[in-house]
Amino acid sequence: MAQFVDVRAMVTWAADRGPEEIIASMIDYLEEDFRRWEAFDKTPRVASHTRFGVIELMPTSTEDEYGFKYVNGHPSNPARGYQTVTAFGVLADVHNGYPTFLAEMTVLTALRTAATSAMVAKHLARPDSKVLALIGAGTQSEFQALAFRRVLGISSFRVWDTDTAATEKFVRNLAANGVEIVVTDSAAECVEGADIITTCTADKTNATILTADLIRAGVHINAIGGDCPGKTELEPEILGLGDVFVEYTPQTRIEGEIQQVAPDFPVTEFWEVLLGRRPGRTSPEQITVFDSVGFAVEDFSALRYVRDMVAGTDFAEEIDLIAAPEDPKDLYGLVAAAAPARL
Amino acid sequence: MAQFVDVRAMVTWAADRGPEEIIASMIDYLEEDFRRWEAFDKTPRVASHTRFGVIELMPTSTEDEYGFKYVNGHPSNPARGYQTVTAFGVLADVHNGYPTFLAEMTVLTALRTAATSAMVAKHLARPDSKVLALIGAGTQSEFQALAFRRVLGISSFRVWDTDTAATEKFVRNLAANGVEIVVTDSAAECVEGADIITTCTADKTNATILTADLIRAGVHINAIGGDCPGKTELEPEILGLGDVFVEYTPQTRIEGEIQQVAPDFPVTEFWEVLLGRRPGRTSPEQITVFDSVGFAVEDFSALRYVRDMVAGTDFAEEIDLIAAPEDPKDLYGLVAAAAPARL
């Protein structure tokens, strides 16, 4: 039997534990996995593009454990009452190939994306960063704000979104957490005085959410909304202002902001910074860009983390996903044995 | 909410309906999908190879529906009490990216593999075929025998396996279905007088289960055990004796028997035969080889079939896999709303 964390269990667990606490401790799992980056079997995710959106499978594995996530991206979904991104994920035992753990990952992806952003910013943003500008007040925004407050000690928040209802929702949700937000009327106003800029919009186009003239020295840009071929947020000139950091280069070349520049545009993979093999931030004036698209290893870390946290609690239930005949070669017998009682 | 068919439900449904009946009617779904082959988004499956075995994801989609299967292949599993192959699969709505259906597929894969073999043999084997030789008496063998009895009217069965316990299991299971089997002592003896030869062994090596000198004119070879790089069953000379038919050429070049021959070795995709675009069997003397590796479209058909058959019955239950906040941009609110009741 595999363990299963359904939506109700994930939501209740996240509320019980608190998103900020989860994000902070999930970073330990993320850093553990980024430090053993070379031990992972890595591949760009497998995307199925349609005129409505994209459905992706994101597998990765170590010598002992395998994981994958199913995730969709449908920017037109909210207008029809659906979420842009939904997801679920699985862990499996590499030794026998059996799935061991299944979990909803819509909520979990929101937590892991915020945790990844905060982990990277902790190493790349100026240590004295106090002001976070958020462009985009959608699904990911609250998780980002809480992550940066908890992990980097951000105390001042600014937001800009074309959707005023989304902005109001964001302000309301954060106010309940004792976070005050300055609502602005443009991207330019939003990033005034910001130490860190997070772009998290969902348009599936080459949008220019942020232009180079708005970027001042020393800023860390956390670009998470551009994550698909043809879906970017930054004016390409921004990429030349400083140093660009990525998760897994082959996937980011396809999906990230750097799809707008030459295929040999220099980037640094974050795990190299974490291991001290490549420099991260080298001066207070340096502009750093995390061109984040979301990589399978992050989902693997998030799944491992939840699996360990809910083990033995009521948040996990058993799911009957894998047939287990007494004689492993007698699968037919399993079917035959079920027949007489019904005839 | 998505619909879910767990192992118990799948086994009970298969027993209730009967494997032969399921295989026969699943072929209608398979043929429907093979006929619209060009409408599918196709890619070779994504395999994660380890020293223990392989874990694969097999996605495909039409303009309306997406499906994928998770499946492992661990030839050393039975010796440790586990099955060689286990699987589960998912259907999703391409329009919003939401999963709609989750099912165990260990049992279902056994049924769809047998259904695919029978569908292809119905078009490629001699219409007067009466004798089936099965090399390999493992998990797939009973499903193959029942499929060929039902769909092609095979009346005489011969088997050979190095594992006598597996052979005894096969004989016992088939006897309960009124099928008598001739147990033989070698591959050579097994294929004597056979009109159709099915090879379904599980060794993850370039084994030579069948040699060219054993192949008589007019035989149809249903080669289903060679389905991984480095895992083949046929002496390569056999491929030159007649015409080779495949599911999806790019995947079969990687995984099938034809990995043993030149990358431009001529093959025919089965859907072309089904649509009358390419010849299948053209004479009673012709030797035909179905170099089957199992392709995502077959799992898509099998999932569609089960989904339609169990809709509204007790065999399907609801599973809480996708978070559905009232405001699709307010995922955080879903977590926040769960908090007060527990504080």
Interface residues (C-beta under 8 A of the other chain):
Chain A: D6 V7 R8 M10 V11 T12 A14 A15 D16 G18 P19 D41 T43 V46 S48 T50 R51 F52 G53 V54 I55 L57 P59 T60 S61 E63 Y66 F68 Y70 N72 G73 H74 N77 P78 R80 G81 Y82 Q83 T84 T86 F88 V90 A92 V94 H95 N96 G97 Y98 P99 E104 T106 V107 A110 A137 G138 T139 S141 E142 F143 D163 A165 A166 K169 N173 A176 I319 D320 L321 I322 A323 A324 P325 D327 P328 K329 D330 L331 Y332 G333 L334 V335 A336 A337 A338 A339 R342
Chain B: D6 V7 R8 M10 V11 T12 A14 A15 D16 G18 P19 D41 T43 V46 S48 T50 R51 F52 G53 V54 I55 L57 P59 T60 S61 E63 Y66 F68 Y70 N72 G73 H74 N77 P78 R80 G81 Y82 Q83 T84 T86 F88 V90 A92 V94 H95 N96 G97 Y98 P99 E104 T106 V107 A110 A137 G138 T139 S141 E142 F143 D163 A165 A166 K169 N173 A176 I319 D320 L321 I322 A323 A324 P325 D327 P328 K329 D330 L331 Y332 G333 L334 V335 A336 A337 A338 A339 R342
